[in-house]
Amino acid sequence: MYAKPNQFDYSRLGLIVAKKVARRAVMRNRVKRLLREMFRINMNQNNQGATGVDWVIRLRRPVTKGDSVSLTGEAKALMLQLLKCQK
């Protein structure tokens, strides 16, 4: 996960989910949907200092059906850590 401040009043999200991570397009799209929803919820709950940041999430390990819940939890924890580092 990468984060970089931007000049806008809102945050933006970029997702990179390669075929190596999830072979089927259905699974890649599901992972993207889960990460987008986690991003929306996280930005609404933790709006202090989270505005004006570009987020890029790049998956490196293969994802299975059971990993999707742990994936969103891990991404949320990483986002909170990156926000703390920026302050």
C-alpha positions in Angstrom: 0.0 0.0 0.0 1.3 3.4 -0.9 0.0 6.8 0.2 1.0 10.3 -1.0 -0.6 13.7 -0.1 -2.4 15.5 -2.9 -3.6 19.1 -3.4 -7.3 18.2 -3.3 -9.8 18.2 -0.4 -10.6 14.6 -1.0 -8.8 11.2 -1.1 -8.4 9.1 -4.2 -8.0 5.3 -4.4 -6.1 3.2 -7.0 -6.2 -0.6 -7.1 -3.8 -3.0 -8.7 -5.0 -6.6 -8.8 -3.0 -8.6 -11.3 -3.8 -12.0 -12.8 -1.1 -13.6 -10.7 -3.0 -12.6 -7.5 -6.5 -13.8 -8.6 -6.7 -15.8 -11.8 -10.4 -15.4 -12.6 -11.8 -11.9 -13.4 -14.7 -12.6 -11.1 -12.4 -12.9 -8.1 -10.3 -9.9 -9.1 -13.5 -7.8 -9.4 -14.8 -9.1 -6.0 -11.5 -8.1 -4.3 -11.7 -4.7 -5.9 -15.3 -4.2 -4.7 -14.4 -5.2 -1.1 -11.4 -2.9 -1.1 -13.4 0.0 -2.5 -16.1 -0.5 0.1 -13.5 -0.7 2.9 -12.0 2.5 1.6 -15.4 4.3 1.7 -16.3 3.1 5.2 -12.8 3.9 6.5 -12.8 7.5 5.0 -16.3 8.2 6.5 -15.2 7.0 10.0 -11.7 8.5 10.1 -12.2 11.7 8.3 -9.7 13.6 10.5 -6.5 14.0 8.5 -7.5 11.4 5.8 -8.5 14.0 3.2 -6.1 15.0 0.5 -4.3 11.6 0.2 -3.8 9.4 -2.8 -4.0 5.7 -1.9 -2.6 2.9 -4.1 -3.3 -0.6 -3.1 -1.2 -3.3 -4.9 -1.8 -6.9 -4.0 1.2 -9.2 -4.0 -0.1 -12.5 -2.7 -2.7 -14.8 -4.3 -6.2 -14.4 -2.9 -8.6 -17.3 -2.2 -12.2 -17.1 -1.3 -11.6 -17.3 2.5 -8.9 -14.6 2.4 -11.3 -11.7 1.4 -12.3 -10.9 5.0 -8.7 -10.9 6.3 -7.7 -8.9 3.2 -10.0 -6.0 4.1 -9.0 -6.1 7.7 -5.3 -6.0 6.8 -5.9 -3.1 4.4 -7.7 -1.1 7.0 -4.9 -1.6 9.5 -2.3 -0.5 7.0 -4.3 2.6 6.1 -4.5 3.6 9.7 -0.7 3.1 10.1 0.1 5.2 7.1 -2.2 8.0 8.3 -0.3 8.0 11.6 3.0 8.2 9.8 1.9 11.2 7.8 1.0 13.3 10.9 
